[in-house]
Amino acid sequence: MLLSISVCPKVWDDIKFLRKKTRNKELEAAFPENEQNDDEGRISSIPVLKVITTYIIQTNGTSFDQSDKYDRQPFLTQGWTIFKLRYAFDNKGSSHGLRIIYCRNGDNFLLVYLNLKTYCADERTLEKEFLKRISDYLCPF
């Protein structure tokens, strides 16, 4: 079974923001970003994204809890399910590390949001933000 990972365009803005704030080498691209045209190429050039996406693919996205908070999501009718992953980053534990929000629809994964907990808004604002990102990506018109 071949899984594919897509990335919402705003995630690249999240990466740029985190590069400025943390100066962590795991966020630096191994290759110049302008050489990478597709999502897979860009993901493979950034170490932290490569690790996260590899983990998602290896576990088939099943090891994470599906939050009951997001059961109101309008994308359930289209077969998409939202997951939230906590990832230890920048010498902080997973409780203060990265927050990664992604969706799954069968063999398709969509990386939606990536930020440190410190810079995440409250839960309601965060939910509005990533639901808007998903909506803009899946229904651009």
PyRosetta script that sets phi, psi and omega in degrees:
from pyrosetta import init, pose_from_sequence

init()
pose = pose_from_sequence("MLLSISVCPKVWDDIKFLRKKTRNKELEAAFPENEQNDDEGRISSIPVLKVITTYIIQTNGTSFDQSDKYDRQPFLTQGWTIFKLRYAFDNKGSSHGLRIIYCRNGDNFLLVYLNLKTYCADERTLEKEFLKRISDYLCPF")
pose.set_psi(1, 123.1)
pose.set_omega(1, -178.7)
pose.set_phi(2, -99.5)
pose.set_psi(2, 121.0)
pose.set_omega(2, -180.0)
pose.set_phi(3, -97.9)
pose.set_psi(3, 143.7)
pose.set_omega(3, 177.6)
pose.set_phi(4, -119.0)
pose.set_psi(4, 142.6)
pose.set_omega(4, 179.5)
pose.set_phi(5, -119.2)
pose.set_psi(5, 126.8)
pose.set_omega(5, 174.6)
pose.set_phi(6, -112.0)
pose.set_psi(6, 162.6)
pose.set_omega(6, -177.4)
pose.set_phi(7, -131.9)
pose.set_psi(7, 130.6)
pose.set_omega(7, 172.3)
pose.set_phi(8, -65.2)
pose.set_psi(8, 140.5)
pose.set_omega(8, -178.2)
pose.set_phi(9, -56.8)
pose.set_psi(9, -30.5)
pose.set_omega(9, -179.4)
pose.set_phi(10, -67.7)
pose.set_psi(10, -20.0)
pose.set_omega(10, 178.5)
pose.set_phi(11, -63.9)
pose.set_psi(11, -34.7)
pose.set_omega(11, 178.1)
pose.set_phi(12, -66.2)
pose.set_psi(12, -32.6)
pose.set_omega(12, 174.2)
pose.set_phi(13, -67.8)
pose.set_psi(13, -37.9)
pose.set_omega(13, 176.4)
pose.set_phi(14, -60.1)
pose.set_psi(14, -42.3)
pose.set_omega(14, 179.8)
pose.set_phi(15, -63.1)
pose.set_psi(15, -45.0)
pose.set_omega(15, 179.0)
pose.set_phi(16, -60.9)
pose.set_psi(16, -42.1)
pose.set_omega(16, 178.3)
pose.set_phi(17, -61.0)
pose.set_psi(17, -46.2)
pose.set_omega(17, -178.5)
pose.set_phi(18, -67.5)
pose.set_psi(18, -33.4)
pose.set_omega(18, 176.4)
pose.set_phi(19, -59.8)
pose.set_psi(19, -43.1)
pose.set_omega(19, -179.7)
pose.set_phi(20, -68.0)
pose.set_psi(20, -39.7)
pose.set_omega(20, -175.0)
pose.set_phi(21, -78.6)
pose.set_psi(21, -35.3)
pose.set_omega(21, -172.6)
pose.set_phi(22, -106.3)
pose.set_psi(22, -27.2)
pose.set_omega(22, -176.1)
pose.set_phi(23, 57.0)
pose.set_psi(23, 33.1)
pose.set_omega(23, -178.7)
pose.set_phi(24, -87.3)
pose.set_psi(24, 134.5)
pose.set_omega(24, -177.0)
pose.set_phi(25, -68.7)
pose.set_psi(25, -21.3)
pose.set_omega(25, 178.7)
pose.set_phi(26, -67.2)
pose.set_psi(26, -16.0)
pose.set_omega(26, 179.3)
pose.set_phi(27, -96.5)
pose.set_psi(27, -9.3)
pose.set_omega(27, -179.8)
pose.set_phi(28, -78.6)
pose.set_psi(28, 138.5)
pose.set_omega(28, 179.7)
pose.set_phi(29, -75.6)
pose.set_psi(29, 135.9)
pose.set_omega(29, 178.2)
pose.set_phi(30, -72.1)
pose.set_psi(30, -27.0)
pose.set_omega(30, 178.7)
pose.set_phi(31, -121.8)
pose.set_psi(31, 154.9)
pose.set_omega(31, 176.2)
pose.set_phi(32, -57.9)
pose.set_psi(32, 133.2)
pose.set_omega(32, -174.9)
pose.set_phi(33, -65.6)
pose.set_psi(33, -27.6)
pose.set_omega(33, -178.8)
pose.set_phi(34, -71.3)
pose.set_psi(34, -12.9)
pose.set_omega(34, 175.5)
pose.set_phi(35, -83.2)
pose.set_psi(35, -17.7)
pose.set_omega(35, -177.0)
pose.set_phi(36, -95.0)
pose.set_psi(36, 113.7)
pose.set_omega(36, -178.4)
pose.set_phi(37, -95.0)
pose.set_psi(37, -28.6)
pose.set_omega(37, -176.6)
pose.set_phi(38, -108.4)
pose.set_psi(38, 163.9)
pose.set_omega(38, -178.4)
pose.set_phi(39, -62.2)
pose.set_psi(39, -41.9)
pose.set_omega(39, -178.0)
pose.set_phi(40, -62.2)
pose.set_psi(40, -39.5)
pose.set_omega(40, 178.2)
pose.set_phi(41, -66.0)
pose.set_psi(41, -41.4)
pose.set_omega(41, 178.9)
pose.set_phi(42, -68.6)
pose.set_psi(42, -40.8)
pose.set_omega(42, 178.5)
pose.set_phi(43, -61.6)
pose.set_psi(43, -45.0)
pose.set_omega(43, -176.9)
pose.set_phi(44, -68.7)
pose.set_psi(44, -18.3)
pose.set_omega(44, 179.8)
pose.set_phi(45, -87.5)
pose.set_psi(45, -13.5)
pose.set_omega(45, -179.7)
pose.set_phi(46, -109.1)
pose.set_psi(46, 111.4)
pose.set_omega(46, -172.3)
pose.set_phi(47, -53.0)
pose.set_psi(47, -44.7)
pose.set_omega(47, -176.3)
pose.set_phi(48, -67.0)
pose.set_psi(48, -38.1)
pose.set_omega(48, 177.6)
pose.set_phi(49, -68.6)
pose.set_psi(49, -36.2)
pose.set_omega(49, 178.7)
pose.set_phi(50, -63.3)
pose.set_psi(50, -43.9)
pose.set_omega(50, 179.3)
pose.set_phi(51, -64.5)
pose.set_psi(51, -45.7)
pose.set_omega(51, -177.7)
pose.set_phi(52, -64.5)
pose.set_psi(52, -47.4)
pose.set_omega(52, -179.0)
pose.set_phi(53, -68.0)
pose.set_psi(53, -35.1)
pose.set_omega(53, 176.2)
pose.set_phi(54, -63.3)
pose.set_psi(54, -41.5)
pose.set_omega(54, 178.6)
pose.set_phi(55, -64.3)
pose.set_psi(55, -43.4)
pose.set_omega(55, 179.1)
pose.set_phi(56, -60.7)
pose.set_psi(56, -44.2)
pose.set_omega(56, -178.6)
pose.set_phi(57, -67.4)
pose.set_psi(57, -44.4)
pose.set_omega(57, -177.8)
pose.set_phi(58, -64.7)
pose.set_psi(58, -37.3)
pose.set_omega(58, 179.4)
pose.set_phi(59, -88.1)
pose.set_psi(59, -2.7)
pose.set_omega(59, -180.0)
pose.set_phi(60, 60.2)
pose.set_psi(60, 24.4)
pose.set_omega(60, 177.2)
pose.set_phi(61, 68.8)
pose.set_psi(61, 11.0)
pose.set_omega(61, -174.2)
pose.set_phi(62, -94.5)
pose.set_psi(62, -11.3)
pose.set_omega(62, -175.8)
pose.set_phi(63, -85.9)
pose.set_psi(63, -1.6)
pose.set_omega(63, -177.5)
pose.set_phi(64, -102.4)
pose.set_psi(64, 152.4)
pose.set_omega(64, 178.3)
pose.set_phi(65, -80.1)
pose.set_psi(65, 135.3)
pose.set_omega(65, 171.7)
pose.set_phi(66, -86.2)
pose.set_psi(66, 122.6)
pose.set_omega(66, -175.2)
pose.set_phi(67, -75.3)
pose.set_psi(67, 135.4)
pose.set_omega(67, 175.3)
pose.set_phi(68, -72.5)
pose.set_psi(68, -16.2)
pose.set_omega(68, 179.0)
pose.set_phi(69, -62.5)
pose.set_psi(69, -28.7)
pose.set_omega(69, -172.8)
pose.set_phi(70, -101.9)
pose.set_psi(70, 20.4)
pose.set_omega(70, -179.3)
pose.set_phi(71, -74.7)
pose.set_psi(71, -8.6)
pose.set_omega(71, 177.0)
pose.set_phi(72, -84.2)
pose.set_psi(72, -2.1)
pose.set_omega(72, -173.1)
pose.set_phi(73, -59.4)
pose.set_psi(73, 137.5)
pose.set_omega(73, -178.8)
pose.set_phi(74, -75.9)
pose.set_psi(74, -7.4)
pose.set_omega(74, -174.9)
pose.set_phi(75, -89.3)
pose.set_psi(75, -5.7)
pose.set_omega(75, 177.4)
pose.set_phi(76, -62.1)
pose.set_psi(76, -34.1)
pose.set_omega(76, 179.8)
pose.set_phi(77, -67.1)
pose.set_psi(77, -23.9)
pose.set_omega(77, 177.5)
pose.set_phi(78, -92.0)
pose.set_psi(78, 3.1)
pose.set_omega(78, 177.3)
pose.set_phi(79, 91.1)
pose.set_psi(79, 3.9)
pose.set_omega(79, -179.9)
pose.set_phi(80, -88.6)
pose.set_psi(80, 140.5)
pose.set_omega(80, 176.1)
pose.set_phi(81, -125.3)
pose.set_psi(81, 136.4)
pose.set_omega(81, -177.4)
pose.set_phi(82, -96.1)
pose.set_psi(82, 135.3)
pose.set_omega(82, 177.4)
pose.set_phi(83, -126.4)
pose.set_psi(83, 150.3)
pose.set_omega(83, 176.9)
pose.set_phi(84, -122.3)
pose.set_psi(84, 130.3)
pose.set_omega(84, -178.6)
pose.set_phi(85, -121.9)
pose.set_psi(85, 135.3)
pose.set_omega(85, 173.9)
pose.set_phi(86, -104.4)
pose.set_psi(86, 134.7)
pose.set_omega(86, -174.8)
pose.set_phi(87, -132.9)
pose.set_psi(87, 124.9)
pose.set_omega(87, 178.6)
pose.set_phi(88, -65.8)
pose.set_psi(88, 130.8)
pose.set_omega(88, -173.8)
pose.set_phi(89, -153.1)
pose.set_psi(89, 145.6)
pose.set_omega(89, 172.6)
pose.set_phi(90, 59.3)
pose.set_psi(90, 46.0)
pose.set_omega(90, 178.4)
pose.set_phi(91, 59.8)
pose.set_psi(91, 28.8)
pose.set_omega(91, 175.4)
pose.set_phi(92, -122.1)
pose.set_psi(92, 150.7)
pose.set_omega(92, 178.5)
pose.set_phi(93, -71.7)
pose.set_psi(93, 176.8)
pose.set_omega(93, -178.3)
pose.set_phi(94, -65.9)
pose.set_psi(94, -23.4)
pose.set_omega(94, 179.2)
pose.set_phi(95, -71.6)
pose.set_psi(95, -21.0)
pose.set_omega(95, 178.4)
pose.set_phi(96, -121.2)
pose.set_psi(96, 10.0)
pose.set_omega(96, -176.4)
pose.set_phi(97, -89.9)
pose.set_psi(97, -145.8)
pose.set_omega(97, -178.3)
pose.set_phi(98, -75.1)
pose.set_psi(98, 147.5)
pose.set_omega(98, 170.3)
pose.set_phi(99, -112.3)
pose.set_psi(99, 122.0)
pose.set_omega(99, 179.6)
pose.set_phi(100, -118.9)
pose.set_psi(100, 125.2)
pose.set_omega(100, 176.5)
pose.set_phi(101, -113.9)
pose.set_psi(101, 128.9)
pose.set_omega(101, 178.2)
pose.set_phi(102, -141.9)
pose.set_psi(102, 162.2)
pose.set_omega(102, 179.7)
pose.set_phi(103, -118.2)
pose.set_psi(103, 156.1)
pose.set_omega(103, 177.1)
pose.set_phi(104, -135.2)
pose.set_psi(104, 137.1)
pose.set_omega(104, 174.9)
pose.set_phi(105, -139.1)
pose.set_psi(105, 95.5)
pose.set_omega(105, -176.8)
pose.set_phi(106, 65.4)
pose.set_psi(106, -118.0)
pose.set_omega(106, -179.7)
pose.set_phi(107, -95.0)
pose.set_psi(107, 7.6)
pose.set_omega(107, -178.8)
pose.set_phi(108, -105.9)
pose.set_psi(108, 130.6)
pose.set_omega(108, 175.4)
pose.set_phi(109, -115.8)
pose.set_psi(109, 142.7)
pose.set_omega(109, 178.4)
pose.set_phi(110, -127.2)
pose.set_psi(110, 113.0)
pose.set_omega(110, 177.3)
pose.set_phi(111, -78.7)
pose.set_psi(111, 120.5)
pose.set_omega(111, -169.2)
pose.set_phi(112, -109.5)
pose.set_psi(112, -41.2)
pose.set_omega(112, -171.0)
pose.set_phi(113, -147.6)
pose.set_psi(113, 140.8)
pose.set_omega(113, 179.2)
pose.set_phi(114, -148.5)
pose.set_psi(114, 119.4)
pose.set_omega(114, 178.1)
pose.set_phi(115, -163.7)
pose.set_psi(115, 161.1)
pose.set_omega(115, 174.0)
pose.set_phi(116, -75.2)
pose.set_psi(116, 149.2)
pose.set_omega(116, 179.4)
pose.set_phi(117, -57.8)
pose.set_psi(117, -35.2)
pose.set_omega(117, 180.0)
pose.set_phi(118, -56.0)
pose.set_psi(118, -36.8)
pose.set_omega(118, -175.8)
pose.set_phi(119, -99.3)
pose.set_psi(119, 2.5)
pose.set_omega(119, 177.7)
pose.set_phi(120, -79.6)
pose.set_psi(120, 143.8)
pose.set_omega(120, 176.1)
pose.set_phi(121, -77.0)
pose.set_psi(121, -179.0)
pose.set_omega(121, 176.4)
pose.set_phi(122, -64.4)
pose.set_psi(122, 168.3)
pose.set_omega(122, -171.5)
pose.set_phi(123, -59.2)
pose.set_psi(123, -41.0)
pose.set_omega(123, -179.3)
pose.set_phi(124, -66.5)
pose.set_psi(124, -44.2)
pose.set_omega(124, 179.2)
pose.set_phi(125, -66.2)
pose.set_psi(125, -39.7)
pose.set_omega(125, 177.7)
pose.set_phi(126, -61.9)
pose.set_psi(126, -44.3)
pose.set_omega(126, 179.6)
pose.set_phi(127, -62.2)
pose.set_psi(127, -43.8)
pose.set_omega(127, 177.9)
pose.set_phi(128, -60.4)
pose.set_psi(128, -42.1)
pose.set_omega(128, -178.5)
pose.set_phi(129, -62.4)
pose.set_psi(129, -51.2)
pose.set_omega(129, -175.8)
pose.set_phi(130, -75.7)
pose.set_psi(130, -28.2)
pose.set_omega(130, 174.1)
pose.set_phi(131, -66.2)
pose.set_psi(131, -36.1)
pose.set_omega(131, 175.8)
pose.set_phi(132, -66.0)
pose.set_psi(132, -41.8)
pose.set_omega(132, 178.4)
pose.set_phi(133, -61.9)
pose.set_psi(133, -43.3)
pose.set_omega(133, 179.0)
pose.set_phi(134, -64.1)
pose.set_psi(134, -45.1)
pose.set_omega(134, -179.9)
pose.set_phi(135, -60.8)
pose.set_psi(135, -44.5)
pose.set_omega(135, 179.6)
pose.set_phi(136, -63.9)
pose.set_psi(136, -33.8)
pose.set_omega(136, -178.0)
pose.set_phi(137, -79.1)
pose.set_psi(137, -44.5)
pose.set_omega(137, -175.8)
pose.set_phi(138, -81.4)
pose.set_psi(138, -32.5)
pose.set_omega(138, -178.1)
pose.set_phi(139, -128.5)
pose.set_psi(139, 75.2)
pose.set_omega(139, -173.0)
pose.set_phi(140, -68.4)
pose.set_psi(140, -11.0)
pose.set_omega(140, -176.9)
pose.set_phi(141, -105.1)
pose.dump_pdb("model.pdb")
